[in-house]
Amino acid sequence: MPTNPVVTSHSMSPWTLVAEASLLVQLVMLILVLASVVSWFLIVQRGVLLSRTQRALDNFEQSFRCRQTDPTRIYKEDEEIALTHGAESIFQAGHQEFVELSDNPDSEPEAVMEGTQRAMRVAICREEERLGKHLSFLATVGSVSPYIGLFGTVWGIMNSFIGLAQVQQATLAAVAPGIAEALIATAIGLFAAIPAVIAYNRFSATNEHLIHRYYTLAEELSVLLHRRLHGRAAR
């Protein structure tokens, strides 16, 4: 008699339930675990990337606004650093296009500024694509994982009732293991979905804020270059 509770407790442990689950339910659990592992990898990777991008943008804005009267100096410093992403790439694209167009004596001031702004918009679009990379996977995991877990739960409960129909005496002990293993699939699905949804929403908001700051910086540079271009034309 004293050994029965121990056996029952062991047989109802999560690991035992997973090991004794049907093949389809185990496959569902494996898919959800893999999705969760990949999601956490992307969450850490995207979090580090966005943190570095924000710091780099803060530093560049401070440097740019302290030396607005000499954008060429900032451009040369960025060339020496050889940065290819973030605010530096947007500034370099705009300034390089401005220099190439303004050096042409046949270029109209309006065409010079239009080309400069177009070059910066292209650089911003590339940066937006880089920052939003893999976010669709997090959105997919967040929206699909609960349903995958629910499918495993429904399948496990269905098998439990089918097995219950084959015995003469229906007891809670007979159906409980099957229902418990089915509910584990739902729990794993929620474990995969909740962090993915939170991370996707946070990263999307951060990306939107960064892109807005990029456009603001591009407008500031356009104003500065426009002033410089017309000052050169007046001389």
C-alpha positions as CSV (number, residue, x, y, z in Angstrom):
1,M,0.0,0.0,0.0
2,P,2.7,2.6,0.8
3,T,4.3,2.1,-2.5
4,N,1.2,3.0,-4.6
5,P,1.4,6.7,-4.2
6,V,5.0,6.7,-5.2
7,V,4.3,4.7,-8.3
8,T,1.4,6.9,-9.2
9,S,3.4,10.1,-8.6
10,H,6.2,8.8,-10.8
11,S,3.9,7.7,-13.6
12,M,2.2,11.2,-13.6
13,S,5.5,13.2,-13.7
14,P,5.8,15.5,-16.8
15,W,8.8,13.6,-18.2
16,T,7.1,10.2,-17.9
17,L,3.9,11.6,-19.5
18,V,5.9,13.0,-22.5
19,A,7.8,9.7,-22.9
20,E,4.6,7.7,-22.9
21,A,2.6,10.1,-25.1
22,S,1.5,9.0,-28.6
23,L,3.9,9.5,-31.5
24,L,1.9,12.4,-32.9
25,V,1.7,14.2,-29.6
26,Q,5.4,13.8,-29.2
27,L,6.0,15.2,-32.7
28,V,3.9,18.2,-31.8
29,M,5.9,18.7,-28.6
30,L,9.2,18.4,-30.5
31,I,8.1,21.0,-33.1
32,L,7.0,23.4,-30.3
33,V,10.3,23.0,-28.4
34,L,12.4,23.6,-31.5
35,A,10.3,26.7,-32.3
36,S,10.8,28.0,-28.8
37,V,14.6,27.4,-29.0
38,V,14.9,29.2,-32.3
39,S,12.7,32.0,-31.0
40,W,14.8,32.6,-27.9
41,F,18.0,32.6,-30.1
42,L,16.4,35.3,-32.3
43,I,15.1,37.2,-29.3
44,V,18.7,37.5,-27.9
45,Q,20.2,38.2,-31.3
46,R,17.7,40.9,-32.2
47,G,17.8,42.4,-28.7
48,V,21.6,42.8,-28.9
49,L,21.4,44.2,-32.5
50,L,18.7,46.8,-31.6
51,S,20.6,47.9,-28.4
52,R,23.8,48.4,-30.4
53,T,21.9,50.3,-33.1
54,Q,20.3,52.6,-30.6
55,R,23.6,53.4,-29.0
56,A,25.3,54.0,-32.4
57,L,22.5,56.3,-33.4
58,D,22.7,58.3,-30.1
59,N,26.4,58.7,-30.6
60,F,26.1,59.8,-34.2
61,E,23.3,62.3,-33.5
62,Q,25.4,63.9,-30.8
63,S,28.4,64.1,-33.2
64,F,26.4,65.3,-36.1
65,R,24.6,68.1,-34.2
66,C,27.8,69.3,-32.6
67,R,29.5,69.7,-36.0
68,Q,26.6,70.6,-38.4
69,T,28.7,73.3,-40.0
70,D,31.2,70.8,-41.3
71,P,29.4,67.7,-42.7
72,T,32.5,66.8,-44.8
73,R,34.5,66.3,-41.7
74,I,31.9,63.8,-40.3
75,Y,31.8,62.1,-43.7
76,K,35.6,61.6,-43.8
77,E,35.6,60.3,-40.2
78,D,32.8,57.8,-41.1
79,E,34.8,56.6,-44.1
80,E,37.8,55.9,-41.9
81,I,35.7,53.8,-39.5
82,A,34.1,52.0,-42.5
83,L,30.7,51.6,-40.9
84,T,28.2,50.1,-43.2
85,H,25.0,50.1,-41.2
86,G,22.8,52.6,-39.2
87,A,22.9,56.3,-39.3
88,E,26.4,56.4,-40.7
89,S,25.4,54.5,-43.9
90,I,22.5,56.9,-44.4
91,F,24.7,59.9,-43.9
92,Q,27.4,58.6,-46.2
93,A,24.9,57.7,-48.9
94,G,23.3,61.2,-48.8
95,H,26.6,63.1,-48.6
96,Q,28.3,61.1,-51.4
97,E,25.4,61.6,-53.7
98,F,25.4,65.3,-52.9
99,V,29.1,65.7,-53.7
100,E,28.8,63.8,-56.9
101,L,25.8,65.8,-58.2
102,S,27.0,69.2,-57.0
103,D,30.4,68.7,-58.6
104,N,28.6,68.5,-62.0
105,P,28.2,72.1,-63.3
106,D,25.1,71.1,-65.3
107,S,23.2,69.9,-62.2
108,E,20.3,72.0,-61.0
109,P,20.1,72.7,-57.2
110,E,16.7,71.0,-57.1
111,A,18.0,67.9,-58.9
112,V,21.0,67.7,-56.5
113,M,18.7,67.8,-53.4
114,E,16.3,65.4,-55.0
115,G,19.0,62.9,-55.7
116,T,20.5,63.3,-52.2
117,Q,17.2,62.7,-50.5
118,R,16.5,59.7,-52.8
119,A,19.9,58.2,-51.8
120,M,19.1,58.6,-48.1
121,R,15.6,57.1,-48.5
122,V,17.2,54.0,-50.2
123,A,19.7,53.7,-47.3
124,I,16.9,54.0,-44.8
125,C,14.9,51.3,-46.6
126,R,17.9,49.0,-46.4
127,E,18.3,49.7,-42.7
128,E,14.6,49.0,-42.1
129,E,15.0,45.7,-43.9
130,R,18.0,44.8,-41.8
131,L,16.3,45.7,-38.5
132,G,13.1,43.8,-39.4
133,K,14.9,40.6,-40.4
134,H,13.5,37.4,-38.8
135,L,10.7,39.3,-37.0
136,S,8.2,37.5,-39.2
137,F,9.4,34.2,-37.7
138,L,8.6,35.5,-34.2
139,A,5.2,36.6,-35.4
140,T,4.5,33.2,-36.9
141,V,5.6,31.3,-33.7
142,G,3.5,33.6,-31.6
143,S,0.4,33.1,-33.6
144,V,0.7,29.5,-34.6
145,S,2.2,27.8,-31.6
146,P,-1.0,27.8,-29.4
147,Y,-2.9,26.2,-32.2
148,I,-0.3,23.5,-32.7
149,G,-0.3,22.8,-29.0
150,L,-4.1,22.7,-29.1
151,F,-4.0,20.2,-31.9
152,G,-1.8,17.9,-29.8
153,T,-4.2,18.4,-26.8
154,V,-7.2,17.5,-28.9
155,W,-5.5,14.4,-30.3
156,G,-4.4,13.2,-26.9
157,I,-7.8,13.7,-25.3
158,M,-9.4,11.9,-28.2
159,N,-7.1,8.9,-27.8
160,S,-7.9,8.9,-24.0
161,F,-11.6,8.7,-24.6
162,I,-11.1,6.0,-27.2
163,G,-9.1,4.0,-24.7
164,L,-11.7,4.7,-22.1
165,A,-14.4,3.2,-24.3
166,Q,-12.5,-0.1,-24.5
167,V,-12.5,-0.8,-20.7
168,Q,-15.5,-2.0,-18.7
169,Q,-15.0,0.3,-15.7
170,A,-14.4,4.0,-16.4
171,T,-12.3,5.6,-13.7
172,L,-10.5,8.9,-13.5
173,A,-7.2,7.1,-13.1
174,A,-7.7,5.5,-16.5
175,V,-8.2,8.7,-18.4
176,A,-6.1,11.1,-16.3
177,P,-2.6,10.3,-17.9
178,G,-3.9,10.8,-21.4
179,I,-5.5,14.1,-20.6
180,A,-2.4,15.2,-18.6
181,E,0.0,14.5,-21.5
182,A,-2.4,16.3,-23.9
183,L,-2.4,19.4,-21.7
184,I,1.4,19.4,-21.7
185,A,1.3,20.0,-25.4
186,T,-0.9,23.1,-24.8
187,A,1.5,24.3,-22.1
188,I,4.5,24.0,-24.4
189,G,2.7,25.8,-27.1
190,L,2.0,28.7,-24.8
191,F,5.6,28.7,-23.5
192,A,6.7,29.1,-27.1
193,A,4.1,31.7,-28.1
194,I,4.1,34.1,-25.2
195,P,7.8,35.2,-25.4
196,A,7.6,35.4,-29.2
197,V,4.6,37.7,-29.1
198,I,6.1,40.0,-26.5
199,A,9.4,40.2,-28.3
200,Y,7.8,40.8,-31.7
201,N,5.7,43.7,-30.3
202,R,8.6,45.2,-28.5
203,F,11.1,44.9,-31.5
204,S,8.5,46.2,-33.9
205,A,7.9,49.3,-31.8
206,T,11.7,49.8,-31.4
207,N,12.2,49.5,-35.1
208,E,9.5,52.0,-35.9
209,H,11.0,54.5,-33.5
210,L,14.5,54.0,-35.0
211,I,13.2,54.4,-38.5
212,H,11.4,57.6,-37.5
213,R,14.7,58.9,-36.0
214,Y,16.5,58.0,-39.3
215,Y,14.1,60.0,-41.3
216,T,14.4,63.0,-38.9
217,L,18.2,62.8,-39.3
218,A,17.9,62.6,-43.0
219,E,15.8,65.7,-43.0
220,E,18.3,67.6,-40.9
221,L,21.1,66.6,-43.2
222,S,18.9,67.7,-46.2
223,V,18.4,71.1,-44.6
224,L,22.1,71.5,-43.9
225,L,23.2,70.5,-47.5
226,H,20.5,72.6,-49.0
227,R,21.8,75.6,-47.1
228,R,25.4,74.8,-48.2
229,L,24.3,74.3,-51.8
230,H,22.6,77.7,-52.0
231,G,25.4,79.4,-50.2
232,R,27.8,78.1,-52.8
233,A,25.5,79.2,-55.6
234,A,25.3,82.7,-54.1
235,R,29.1,83.0,-54.1
